[in-house]
Amino acid sequence: MRIMAFDYGTKRIGIAVTDPMQIIATSLTTVHPEKIWDFLMTYLEQEDVETFVVGKPLQMDGTASESAQYVVGFVRRLKRTHPAINVVEIDERFTSKMASNVIAQSGMKKGKRQQKGLIDTVSATIILQTYLETRIQ
């Protein structure tokens, strides 16, 4: 069974998944928030997912950021529409900055590096990798 992670944004949701053995986190895609529920329905018909990991937007002092209200609604609906799948929230501070650094160091051509969705999927992958590492400890 896979683990799926989300970097929720009001314009795009970055999505990453593990392999079935839950060892490797891989970026999957970005989806517009209005299309996420159809995307999930289709994906879950083809793949088994045991856990959803959602990046929780926090400020430096640990309080909820402005965008946290959207994530709260997203998490609530995830739990309601997929009650059999565990939902875990994980601190996503610095993931966008880390994603930008990873992309900059990747050797990718500038045009590809500047695609907005790329940061979202890499951020989701970092969120998922962080979750996998915390499970091991």
Buried (B, 14 or more C-beta within 10 A) or exposed (E): EBBBBBBBBEEBBBBBBBEEEBEEBBBBBBBEBEEBBEBBEEBBEEEEBEBBBBBBBBEEEEEEBEEBEBBBEBBEEBEEEBEEBEBBBBEBBEBBEBBBEBBEEEEEEEEEBEEEBBBBBBBBBBBBBBBBEEEEE
